[in-house]
């Protein structure tokens, strides 16, 4: 048998060419002309086709939509760092992104439309009087309850935190627990609601103090610990709070959850469920909201075009925004002039009255971890609330000093 | 072409890959650890050892190092004992020997993620229909209770189930290399079963034992998958059973946080701890051997 050196060489050359092509595709040299826009992979059917349709509708500059599956946050972070990321992208705003120049100032295009956004929604994209993102659509979290189970037990839908604690106790029995706050016993989801329930916020107005260092927070957290210790909370459920399975399977009578579970609840429970804001201890009820905003990387070579595109899609074309919000899964419109899906009408009204942005711009990952750890130690291990929150406040103060002096 | 040229043709691409994707990033993260590097990989603000000082005084990071070491301390001896025990039993068995060998080896082929999810969702589920609760007739939230810390039970058993079979095979290979004449000589000298195990089997298994201890220690320090899949929740990860990699992921490197200075410092500290423990273990075993 004859071996052909030519074939071998040809093979190597081919491999080398392939390797070079592989390098080329990610360096930006082969970027498609025009605007590149990134979306995370939405779970609802049809979103990808919809956003591609919107992009195709825009005639002034070609727009390439990239659908990013998996860990979107990390991929976006490295994309923005390397300068070969998107021109236009969706994200939530964090102060470090502004400080390191990863988001362009969009105040000039958003300001004329300010009145059309709920202030709470827009506050997630505003910092130091400047606006950095256009809210696309709003998600919110509520307390869901089974009407029939409450009726049976003679319990009114709770309007205050003590009423909630009482209701959880009276609804616990047999294989059913009163309340499900997620498998981390509420620490993951109640950070904001517990603060707002006593009239505080994550960070003080002057950006010097974490709100949770105030003594008023202790009793609110202690109420959750109380339910944990008495065995009134559902724990270690097969699914977490983000899934409706616990409440639809009757493992609990009340459950913290997101707006996204409503379609499933309607399918399995019909009308046998209601929604409530998080009940207050001494202040007002609250509804944590979250929204992705459309933002622009300042490193883009097509800044003016990208701004024009964002204005066209997320400010001018309310018909497309209504389609985005109402046609795929359940969301609440970011704009007041868009009528919400009738199914979301009650939720929408609660958001307008009690909505608070779930994680404010000034809250860094480090602050969140520190506060959440303290909540977990108090609720799950029975640590002393006051001491635990004080010790969690120290690293948060250091972060605040670093950011705001 | 000469042999040397062909050597580079074949080795070159892998070497380049190793340099580019392993050594450069390692070097770069060591460099970053001496800078204030938020949202940038080309920092200018040199801070010396400040990031190291802050990581070593960060209670959560130190806790995570302790958790990790505790895990290794528990799982390495347990793996050793159970793998050796299984190997002795399976090696002696006359009936369906290869069947038993395969059965115990099979879990090695299972993904850590899948096993962790089975442990979380069906065996140690906190609802009363969970397997552990059904069998024991209890109502315990295994992965949520921290007093007592039941979650360690799930953590240790899943690791043992996954890796014991692999180390058992290593021990079986070791056992089969021991000459039968040694046992015969021991028997002639009147050694009991325990004595022949203690004075023949164990010393003859020394090099296998060293391999098993070192490999399982390194594997324990690389743990991430089963921790993450057992305990992470929709909103994050609780401060219990949180290994350093998970802590760094949430605080500095992933999930929207880009604090590469502290992340780099944490990674270097972790690498140093692993290197020290491995060296120490090698030294202890090596000395015993000499």
Interface residues (C-beta under 8 A of the other chain):
Chain A: X12 X19 X71 X73 X74 X77 X80 X81 X92 X94 X96 X97 X99 X100 X102 X175 X182 X183 X184 X185 X187 X188 X189 X234 X235 X236 X237 X238 X240 X241 X242 X251 X364 X365 X366 X368 X369 X370 X372 X373 X376 X377 X380 X381 X382 X391 X395
Chain B: X9 X13 X38 X39 X40 X41 X58 X59 X60 X121 X124 X125 X126 X127 X128 X130 X141 X142 X143 X144 X145 X146 X147 X233 X234 X235 X236 X238 X239 X240 X247 X250 X251 X252 X254 X255 X256 X257 X258 X259
